[in-house]
Each structure stands twice: as C-alpha cells, then as structure tokens.
Amino acid sequence: MTGEEIARLLGELHADGHTVVLVTHNERLAQRAPRVIALRDGAIEPARP
C-alpha cells in the first residue's frame, strides 16, 4: 500500500465518522486534514487561518 492509498483510506475513515489522529512532519499531508494542531518546541502554536 502506498502513502497516497493510506492517506485516502484515512480520509474515508474520517468521512465515515471516525476520529483520525495523524502525527506527521509532512506539511503536504497535513494540509489534507480539516484541522491541524501544530506543535513547536513542545508548545501548541496559534491556529492557522
């Protein structure tokens, strides 16, 4: 299974009502999420617009 297939599967799970928590350093992957909580040096950063 490729990374794209896994990302699609996670999206389908979320669309079906499941909670998905994804931890990544990949900004492109994070942009696919409806909500992003960013951490820097162990602290939560302000929300992005």
Chimera marker file (.cmm) of the C-alpha trace (Angstrom):
<marker_set name="trace">
<marker id="1" x="0.000" y="0.000" z="0.000" r="1" g="1" b="0" radius="0.5"/>
<marker id="2" x="1.389" y="3.415" z="-0.947" r="1" g="1" b="0" radius="0.5"/>
<marker id="3" x="1.348" y="6.553" z="1.182" r="1" g="1" b="0" radius="0.5"/>
<marker id="4" x="-1.296" y="8.036" z="-1.104" r="1" g="1" b="0" radius="0.5"/>
<marker id="5" x="-3.514" y="4.995" z="-0.592" r="1" g="1" b="0" radius="0.5"/>
<marker id="6" x="-3.108" y="5.217" z="3.178" r="1" g="1" b="0" radius="0.5"/>
<marker id="7" x="-3.950" y="8.941" z="3.134" r="1" g="1" b="0" radius="0.5"/>
<marker id="8" x="-7.057" y="8.185" z="1.061" r="1" g="1" b="0" radius="0.5"/>
<marker id="9" x="-8.082" y="5.427" z="3.486" r="1" g="1" b="0" radius="0.5"/>
<marker id="10" x="-7.680" y="7.775" z="6.472" r="1" g="1" b="0" radius="0.5"/>
<marker id="11" x="-9.826" y="10.340" z="4.647" r="1" g="1" b="0" radius="0.5"/>
<marker id="12" x="-12.520" y="7.728" z="4.036" r="1" g="1" b="0" radius="0.5"/>
<marker id="13" x="-12.486" y="6.691" z="7.686" r="1" g="1" b="0" radius="0.5"/>
<marker id="14" x="-12.892" y="10.323" z="8.731" r="1" g="1" b="0" radius="0.5"/>
<marker id="15" x="-15.740" y="10.819" z="6.239" r="1" g="1" b="0" radius="0.5"/>
<marker id="16" x="-17.451" y="7.785" z="7.784" r="1" g="1" b="0" radius="0.5"/>
<marker id="17" x="-17.404" y="9.481" z="11.194" r="1" g="1" b="0" radius="0.5"/>
<marker id="18" x="-14.243" y="8.011" z="12.703" r="1" g="1" b="0" radius="0.5"/>
<marker id="19" x="-11.787" y="10.183" z="14.597" r="1" g="1" b="0" radius="0.5"/>
<marker id="20" x="-8.351" y="10.142" z="12.979" r="1" g="1" b="0" radius="0.5"/>
<marker id="21" x="-5.268" y="11.478" z="14.750" r="1" g="1" b="0" radius="0.5"/>
<marker id="22" x="-2.281" y="11.775" z="12.425" r="1" g="1" b="0" radius="0.5"/>
<marker id="23" x="1.156" y="12.895" z="13.551" r="1" g="1" b="0" radius="0.5"/>
<marker id="24" x="3.427" y="13.952" z="10.701" r="1" g="1" b="0" radius="0.5"/>
<marker id="25" x="6.255" y="16.236" z="9.653" r="1" g="1" b="0" radius="0.5"/>
<marker id="26" x="4.871" y="16.194" z="6.101" r="1" g="1" b="0" radius="0.5"/>
<marker id="27" x="3.235" y="19.590" z="5.507" r="1" g="1" b="0" radius="0.5"/>
<marker id="28" x="1.561" y="18.440" z="2.291" r="1" g="1" b="0" radius="0.5"/>
<marker id="29" x="-0.099" y="15.542" z="4.098" r="1" g="1" b="0" radius="0.5"/>
<marker id="30" x="-1.156" y="17.786" z="6.986" r="1" g="1" b="0" radius="0.5"/>
<marker id="31" x="-2.864" y="20.168" z="4.544" r="1" g="1" b="0" radius="0.5"/>
<marker id="32" x="-5.329" y="17.397" z="3.661" r="1" g="1" b="0" radius="0.5"/>
<marker id="33" x="-6.708" y="17.433" z="7.209" r="1" g="1" b="0" radius="0.5"/>
<marker id="34" x="-9.727" y="19.575" z="8.126" r="1" g="1" b="0" radius="0.5"/>
<marker id="35" x="-7.965" y="20.625" z="11.357" r="1" g="1" b="0" radius="0.5"/>
<marker id="36" x="-4.271" y="20.938" z="12.165" r="1" g="1" b="0" radius="0.5"/>
<marker id="37" x="-2.810" y="21.448" z="15.626" r="1" g="1" b="0" radius="0.5"/>
<marker id="38" x="0.845" y="22.377" z="15.278" r="1" g="1" b="0" radius="0.5"/>
<marker id="39" x="3.483" y="21.972" z="17.973" r="1" g="1" b="0" radius="0.5"/>
<marker id="40" x="6.785" y="23.838" z="18.168" r="1" g="1" b="0" radius="0.5"/>
<marker id="41" x="9.280" y="23.099" z="20.918" r="1" g="1" b="0" radius="0.5"/>
<marker id="42" x="6.584" y="21.211" z="22.829" r="1" g="1" b="0" radius="0.5"/>
<marker id="43" x="4.066" y="24.063" z="22.807" r="1" g="1" b="0" radius="0.5"/>
<marker id="44" x="0.871" y="24.387" z="20.775" r="1" g="1" b="0" radius="0.5"/>
<marker id="45" x="1.172" y="27.087" z="18.108" r="1" g="1" b="0" radius="0.5"/>
<marker id="46" x="-1.661" y="29.515" z="17.371" r="1" g="1" b="0" radius="0.5"/>
<marker id="47" x="-4.283" y="28.173" z="14.947" r="1" g="1" b="0" radius="0.5"/>
<marker id="48" x="-3.735" y="28.754" z="11.254" r="1" g="1" b="0" radius="0.5"/>
<marker id="49" x="-6.394" y="30.615" z="9.279" r="1" g="1" b="0" radius="0.5"/>
<link id1="1" id2="2" r="1" g="1" b="0" radius="0.2"/>
<link id1="2" id2="3" r="1" g="1" b="0" radius="0.2"/>
<link id1="3" id2="4" r="1" g="1" b="0" radius="0.2"/>
<link id1="4" id2="5" r="1" g="1" b="0" radius="0.2"/>
<link id1="5" id2="6" r="1" g="1" b="0" radius="0.2"/>
<link id1="6" id2="7" r="1" g="1" b="0" radius="0.2"/>
<link id1="7" id2="8" r="1" g="1" b="0" radius="0.2"/>
<link id1="8" id2="9" r="1" g="1" b="0" radius="0.2"/>
<link id1="9" id2="10" r="1" g="1" b="0" radius="0.2"/>
<link id1="10" id2="11" r="1" g="1" b="0" radius="0.2"/>
<link id1="11" id2="12" r="1" g="1" b="0" radius="0.2"/>
<link id1="12" id2="13" r="1" g="1" b="0" radius="0.2"/>
<link id1="13" id2="14" r="1" g="1" b="0" radius="0.2"/>
<link id1="14" id2="15" r="1" g="1" b="0" radius="0.2"/>
<link id1="15" id2="16" r="1" g="1" b="0" radius="0.2"/>
<link id1="16" id2="17" r="1" g="1" b="0" radius="0.2"/>
<link id1="17" id2="18" r="1" g="1" b="0" radius="0.2"/>
<link id1="18" id2="19" r="1" g="1" b="0" radius="0.2"/>
<link id1="19" id2="20" r="1" g="1" b="0" radius="0.2"/>
<link id1="20" id2="21" r="1" g="1" b="0" radius="0.2"/>
<link id1="21" id2="22" r="1" g="1" b="0" radius="0.2"/>
<link id1="22" id2="23" r="1" g="1" b="0" radius="0.2"/>
<link id1="23" id2="24" r="1" g="1" b="0" radius="0.2"/>
<link id1="24" id2="25" r="1" g="1" b="0" radius="0.2"/>
<link id1="25" id2="26" r="1" g="1" b="0" radius="0.2"/>
<link id1="26" id2="27" r="1" g="1" b="0" radius="0.2"/>
<link id1="27" id2="28" r="1" g="1" b="0" radius="0.2"/>
<link id1="28" id2="29" r="1" g="1" b="0" radius="0.2"/>
<link id1="29" id2="30" r="1" g="1" b="0" radius="0.2"/>
<link id1="30" id2="31" r="1" g="1" b="0" radius="0.2"/>
<link id1="31" id2="32" r="1" g="1" b="0" radius="0.2"/>
<link id1="32" id2="33" r="1" g="1" b="0" radius="0.2"/>
<link id1="33" id2="34" r="1" g="1" b="0" radius="0.2"/>
<link id1="34" id2="35" r="1" g="1" b="0" radius="0.2"/>
<link id1="35" id2="36" r="1" g="1" b="0" radius="0.2"/>
<link id1="36" id2="37" r="1" g="1" b="0" radius="0.2"/>
<link id1="37" id2="38" r="1" g="1" b="0" radius="0.2"/>
<link id1="38" id2="39" r="1" g="1" b="0" radius="0.2"/>
<link id1="39" id2="40" r="1" g="1" b="0" radius="0.2"/>
<link id1="40" id2="41" r="1" g="1" b="0" radius="0.2"/>
<link id1="41" id2="42" r="1" g="1" b="0" radius="0.2"/>
<link id1="42" id2="43" r="1" g="1" b="0" radius="0.2"/>
<link id1="43" id2="44" r="1" g="1" b="0" radius="0.2"/>
<link id1="44" id2="45" r="1" g="1" b="0" radius="0.2"/>
<link id1="45" id2="46" r="1" g="1" b="0" radius="0.2"/>
<link id1="46" id2="47" r="1" g="1" b="0" radius="0.2"/>
<link id1="47" id2="48" r="1" g="1" b="0" radius="0.2"/>
<link id1="48" id2="49" r="1" g="1" b="0" radius="0.2"/>
</marker_set>
